[in-house]
Structure formats: structure tokens, C-alpha cells
Amino acid sequence: MLKVLLKNILKVNKGKYISETFLEKEQGMSPLITVPYLRNGITSSYVKNSNILKNNEIVIISDGANSGEIFKSVEGVLSSTLWHLEVNPEFNKDLFFYQLKSKEHKIKSLNNNVFINHLKQEDINYLKFNNYSKEESLKIVNELNNKFNSIDSLLSILSKKEENLNEYLNKYIKRKFENNCKRKRIKDLFSVKTGATPLKRTKADLKYIPLISAKDILVKNINNIGSDFISANEVFTNNLHKVNKNTLLMSIVGHNTGRVCIAKESLCHTQSVISLSANKEVNEVAYYYFNYVKNDWTEERKGTSILSINSTKVKNEFFYIPKNITIFLETVKKKEEQIVSAINEIKEQKKYLIEFKKSLIKDL
């Protein structure tokens, strides 16, 4: 099978920074294509028509924790963190999309910045692809489309079940915050500290401590440990803030903005994360509040798909604290355990189907 270098068949059109966006669509405007828009088909940003991208074009995330992830586009104008990958017309675009998806994990593993992942065009230029004939391409695409459609239908059913369970759990926890709670400002209950990015990084070692960034904080996951580590000496030389076990950590940039986890050991964090310290029980209550109740304070940076908040805004926000914290935590944890167990079963089924999809395109 003949191979072809990506740089010889690909034209990259990079999204541009757009300074002016609008909340409502007017004549002569199109949706701003952002990562959230690609994921869920919902947009809240419109821009004046300029270089409109059509449906089903190939786009890739160029910046952020998920740089390297590949999508089929929706119609609109590209934001600055996305690239349009335009393949030579002689190649089957649908097959090329499948081929790119087969290399997505490799592309996503590229990291060219100490603070936030950034994809460089030269990183992908020398990826090699099989060069199929037009007849072979059509046959492969038709077979894959049929199989993927069947799998996607099953995934859709499972996702709906997962969504219903999550919605039930969210409503349950929200109701728990509606009664017998006192309203306090975050700054009156928590010590809020910003992070910093160290000058040096290394892989894990017994002499080093974890370094957490925004990409490590996942919704409803309180067991996150970062992949980067820094030495205890660097905590002081780089003015990094070391936090203790059970401290609350909040992402303030990226698609996890506003989400929190609880530190399971002493660690440091970058400027993409802030720490909130109170006593252990209050931190646990805050974990439920920020992950299940308070989710309406993020705003997209104009012209990009990056979400962000700042520590001052967080400090001045209100927080609802139950009058009987012990009973609150006992009942909420029990219900969460039941629902999460059912959700995890669904996730395992989805994981199997997703891995099966990957296996279908592995050798393209």
C-alpha cells in the first residue's frame, strides 16, 4: 500500500480571533463555531459573516486541554482555537476523516506549551496515510458508515439513559440546597488562593509533589492526580502555593471552568486553578454545590472557545451552607453512590462500543 505524507495532501485554514460577538442572530450573521458548539450543537455566540465554513468539513482543536480532537463541522465561522483541515479533492474526504480519527490519540498527545496544550502544524505534517484508490475508498467509507451508524444509535440510547440519571441526581442535590441553608459569600468561608506555573517540570518521582492544572479537574471526579510534578524546593523558588489534602480545587479556564475536585494529597496548582480552603466538611459541601448547583457563571472569551472566570468573581459569589452539614453529607453521599453506580455501568457499555469503533479504523 502506497503511503502519503499529510503535508502533501492537506491545506490548514486557521480560525481567527474575533473581537465582536453577539448573543442573538441578526441578518448577515452566522454562529461562531466553538468547541462547545461542536460537542452539543448549541451556540450562544454569533458573528458577522466572514469565511463561512460549511457542514461536514473536518476541523481540529488547536489549543487547550483537548487539542488534537477532530470533529465534523457545523456551518458557521471558526473561532481562534480551531483549524479547518482541507484535504486534496483527489482524496475521499470521508475516508480521510476516519483516517485522521485513527491517529487522534497520537495527535492529542502532543504538548508544546508548559501552561496549555498547543498544536503546531509541523507536528502533523509528517503523519503518513494509506493512499487508497477511489473505488477502495468508497467501499471502505460505505462499510464504516453503516457500522458507525449502528453503533452511534446504541451510544445515543445509552447517553440518554446516562443523561436522565445525571439530571435526576442534579435535581436531587439542588433540592437539598433549597431548604435549611444559610447564604454566605465565598470569601467569608474560604481562603482563596491563585496558582502559578513553574519554570521547571518533570515526571513523577518520590522526591516530587503533584502539580494540578485545569485539565486535571473533571466534573464529579475527586480522585485527580496530575501528570506533572515539581520538587518541594521549587514551591518556594517559583512562588507556588502548596495546598494540603482535602483542599478544594477549582478550574478557572477551559471547558472545565467552574468545576471542582478535592485534593487527595498535598500538591501545587498552576494559574489555571484556584484553591479554596475551609474545614473538611465545608469543602465537601462546596464540592456538591459547585459541581451540581452553581453552573451559570462562566462566559466565553470573545472570539474564542475558551471559558474563564477570575478569583475575584469567585470570592464575591454566594454559597449556600446547610445548617446541619453532617446529615446533609450522609444523605447526599448515599444517593450519589447509588446513581453513580448505575451511571458507571452505562459508561462501561459506552466505553466498549467506543473502543470497538476505534478498532474498526485502527489500520486505515
Beta strands, then each sheet from edge to edge (+ up, - down):
strand 1: 3-5
strand 2: 10-14
strand 3: 29-33
strand 4: 46-48
strand 5: 58-61
strand 6: 70-72
strand 7: 77-78
strand 8: 82-87
strand 9: 128-130
strand 10: 181-185
strand 11: 191-194
strand 12: 208-212
strand 13: 228-231
strand 14: 242-243
strand 15: 248-251
strand 16: 260-262
strand 17: 267-269
strand 18: 273-277
strand 19: 299-300
strand 20: 307-308
strand 21: 318-322
sheet 1: 1+ 9-
sheet 2: 2+ 8- 5+ 6-
sheet 3: 4+ 3- 7-
sheet 4: 10+ 21-
sheet 5: 11+ 18- 15+ 16-
sheet 6: 13+ 12- 17- 14+
sheet 7: 19+ 20-
end
